[in-house]
Amino acid sequence: MEIVILIFAFLFGLAWGSFLNVVIYRVPEGVSLLRPRSFCPVCGNKIKWYDNIPLLSYIILRGRCRYCGAKIPLRYPIVELWTGLTFVFLWKNFSAFPLEMARGFVFTTLLIVLAGIDSWKMLLPDIFTLPGIAAGVAFSFFLPPGPKSSLLGAVLGYISLWLVYKIFLLLTGKEGMGYGDFKMFAMIGAFMGVKQLIPVILVSSLAGVIVGLGIMIFRRKREVVLPYGVFMGLGAWVLYVFKIDLFKLYIGAVL
Ligand SMILES: [Zn+2]
């Protein structure tokens, strides 16, 4: 039975991910979420329902618009698959605790939307980060890590990245991040608690370095600008969804 439920969770996740793709494309462009129906941004043709099936349509169309052949960004299948897997793991790890699952749903949705928008717009809109901070604090009144750790996580999350940004600016004269990054990290702190800030930074920076080096080597670029929100989203997602506590793992390894 469990496997049937997990398959359903995956399918619901794919459908939700398909909607998140609409959010990721339309919110930064200022287009309504409800109207018009999905269309190809290059040729303007409406996308038929059978070309709008999560994952499958991308594979069948080989990543191109049926009418004009324009490339469909890889972001679309990635977001769908990511959301599908999210629903599977949320069910597996949190289904015994409905409120925890509700928080997981809200938190992962925000992470995926923010990572998705940052990946193509280099932007982390306030319309997601600020209510996200409030939601993270609100959940913490009923769930661990509790309101104190959540509030502290939000405040220190913001200040710590802001400090990194200022120091980087002083040393290199370049802006490595933006205010959206500080707010997104504050949101992560609000949801996960102050103790998880360092693990999230470690995991997301490591992912960023690996991808950055990969691009420099394989595309032969000397400098790459990466949207840090993508890696923060990925890092926080891994630690949260799999309930990984790096502190406990570390202490466990030492003792
Ligand atoms: Zn087209």
Residues whose N, C-alpha, C, O or C-beta is under 5 A from the ligand:
A	BS01	ZN	C40 V42 C43 C65 Y67 C68 G69 A70
